[in-house]
Amino acid sequence: MFDTVETTERRPDLFASLQPRDKLTAGFLGHGVVVSGLNVIGYYDNYEFAAIGLAALIGMSSATVGWYELLSGITEDDDRPGFAHERAIMLYTTSYLAGVMWLSLRFSPLYPAALVPLDNPLCILSILVYLYGLISPVATLAFLREQLTPTEVLRMKGMVVSGLVGAVFILETAALLLHEPDWWGHVTAMYPAQSVLEPSVTVFAAYAVEAGVFIHRLARRGVVTFAQAVPFYAKYVLPLLTLLPMGCLFAYRLDEVSFWDFLFLDW
């Protein structure tokens, strides 16, 4: 891996190193900046179209390209152990992106009623993805640490944090799986802004994972080092694309949403 070796060579140029999926990801993250801005100023007119619908279109397109790259062999293979294996990371992040984009649409007014019967299998698949992302980096650090380079240890610690964040969506997905089909209708009737909050939270998670994968790919190519990339992601990307807009959304719509009780409505 590029930054596991001491080198004084000039690092690759950012723009020259971009590949087709990177450009799609850049567009998705640009949209994320706009959506974060909408939440900061509290503007929610046509939000389901401008924020959720467009994010789903771009995000699902990126996930589709990611799966194609995995199936076609474009995503490089290596012999690294456990979750440090590049294709394992890409399989998780691509599947996670698709999972949270589906969940975002499912909780929005845009979701077609004809797809509701697919809730159970999609919920189960999504929960398995979240569990995989939570357990795999922890297991790799616990049982395969001696086989990891210092850079890979740093990466795995970052993936542990990412997996913990991703595992939060097990709660919403499990509630959707275990409740009756009309549960979400009851939730939005009692908490009118919940159909804004839940899709937004999942979209923010999608922005965060795409930003993380984008930085990861740049580090793999040597544009930046993982030692630079991981702290930058934790200090700047996560707060700006998740914590700040979510905090603003709660502040603006506090009386119309539920943070916890909606999960147990009608249980």
C-alpha positions, 0 to 999 in steps of 0.5 A: 500500500502506498503510504506504508512505505517511506517515500519522497516521491511526488504524490499523484494529482487529485484531479488526474487520479479521478475515475468514473465512480469518483466523479459520480461520488463527487456529484453526490457529495456536492448534493450533500453540501446543498442538503446540509445547507437546506437543513442549516437554514431550515428550508424544507419546501419540496424537500422530498424531491430536492433532497431525498429523491435526487439523493436516492437517484445519485446514491443508487447509481453510485451503488450500482456502479460499485457492484459492477466494479466488484462483479467485473473485477475492476475493484482490485483484489489483494491478500490482506487479512479479514476486513483489511481486504479491499474487496471486503471493504468495498462490498460493505460500503457499497451495500451499506450505501444501497441499504441506507438509500432504500431506507431513506426512500422507504420513510419518505412520501416518494416510496411506491406503495407497490414496493411495501410487500418487499419490506421484510426481505429488504429489512433482513438484508439491510440488518445483515449488512449493518451487522457485517460492518459492525463485527468485521473490523472489530474481529479483524483487530481482535484476531488478526492484528499482528498481520496488519500494518500500522496503516491498516490498524488505523483504517480498521479503527476508522471502520469500527467507528463507521460500523458503530454509526451504521449499526444505529440504523438497525433500530429503524430497520428492525422496527419496520420489520417487526411492526405491522405494514401500517406502522409508518403511517401511524408514526407520521400521523402522530409526528408530522415531521418524522417523514422529513427526519428519518429520510434525512438522517439516512441520507446524511449517513449515505453522504458520510459513507460515500465521503469516507469511501472517496477519501479511502480510494484517494488514499489507496492511490497515494493522493493522500496518506491514510494518516491524513485521511482518517483524522480529516474524515473524523474532524471535518467530514462527519460533523459537516455532513451529519452532526450539523444538519441533524442538529439543525433539523431537530432544532427546527422541527423539535415539536413535530418529531420523536427521537425514540418513542416512534420506534415502539409505537403500537408495540 
